Amino acid sequence: MLGRLALALAERLDAVIDFDGLLGCPTLRDDTGEEASPERARALVASLPGRAAEVSYDTGGGGRWFRHVGDVEFLAAWLQHPGFRLVE
């Protein structure tokens, strides 16, 4: 429901969506034992319609990581994707 609300607001406000994480990658809370893969995330994002960008940021201690930001078309496709989940 939260994803649909974000889609409706982004459509109405002509806004982009900050996914606050790297799509298709497990988070620390997932506890899958699987390591996050930027390459896998890039392949997932490239497979969906719409536009999405990978934005890097400082993680502290000199590290860098990425998050995705996308348009309405991309969010609509992500909501329909079998791997959809909200990034935490």
HELIX and SHEET records of a PDB file:
HELIX    1   1 LEU A    2  LEU A   13  1                                  12    
HELIX    2   2 LEU A   28  ASP A   30  5                                   3    
HELIX    3   3 PRO A   38  ALA A   46  1                                   9    
HELIX    4   4 VAL A   72  GLN A   80  1                                   9    
SHEET    1   A 3 ILE A  17  ASP A  18  0                                        
SHEET    2   A 3 GLY A  63  GLY A  70 -1                                        
SHEET    3   A 3 ALA A  52  GLY A  60 -1                                        
END                                                                             
